[in-house]
Amino acid sequence: MAKKKQTKAGVVADKKPPALRKRKGTIEEQEEKDRCNKIRSMLRRAWSRDPVRYEALRKARRAYAGDNKRQRFEYQCAICGEWWKQSDVSVDHCTPCGSFLNMEQIGEWVKRLFCGELQVLDKECHLKKTKQEREDRKNEDIHS
């Protein structure tokens, strides 16, 4: 029986267990895709602890002067200029990292992940920017 999953848009989607999902391509292609997914996940986790990421947060912060005694800093969004608490911002790559689908693409992806310019965005601006980048990439793929 498929489980129901609530997405951010409020749409309920069927989430099948991995064994019941349709696999595309040969077994070797799927194994490489699974390996790439695991490697991408581990590298993103390592990037989340990267000192350069913390430096981007430090540059975008100021001391908090409000009533909440537990909040020490607030962070400015690079797009809208508003100030937010840390749980409401994320560090974003100015140039998208994209994805890698096979092992030949990993070197360029890692370079973009760790060596790209960073900015701090609030979650709403980050979502809009990411959505626009995906649409642009999709349109680029269609016209290529």
ZIKA-V499661 format. One record per pair of residues at least 6 apart in sequence whose C-alpha atoms are under 6 Angstrom apart, sorted by the first residue. I is the first residue (numbers start at 0). J is the second residue. D is the distance in whole Angstrom. If there is no record, write none. Layout:
i:I j:J d:D
i:I j:J d:D
This chain:
i:1 j:13 d:6
i:1 j:14 d:6
i:1 j:15 d:5
i:2 j:13 d:6
i:2 j:14 d:5
i:3 j:12 d:6
i:3 j:13 d:5
i:3 j:14 d:6
i:4 j:11 d:5
i:4 j:12 d:5
i:5 j:11 d:5
i:59 j:74 d:5
i:59 j:75 d:5
i:60 j:73 d:5
i:60 j:74 d:4
i:61 j:72 d:6
i:61 j:73 d:6
i:62 j:71 d:6
i:62 j:72 d:5
i:63 j:71 d:5
i:63 j:72 d:5
i:63 j:73 d:6
i:73 j:82 d:6
i:73 j:83 d:5
i:73 j:84 d:5
i:74 j:82 d:5
i:74 j:83 d:5
i:75 j:81 d:6
i:75 j:82 d:4
i:76 j:119 d:6
i:76 j:120 d:4
i:76 j:121 d:5
i:77 j:119 d:6
i:77 j:120 d:6
i:87 j:121 d:6
i:87 j:122 d:6
i:88 j:120 d:5
i:88 j:121 d:4
i:88 j:122 d:5
i:89 j:119 d:6
i:89 j:120 d:6
i:90 j:118 d:6
i:90 j:119 d:5
i:91 j:117 d:6
i:91 j:118 d:5
i:92 j:116 d:6
i:92 j:117 d:5
i:93 j:116 d:6
i:93 j:117 d:6
i:96 j:111 d:5
i:96 j:112 d:6
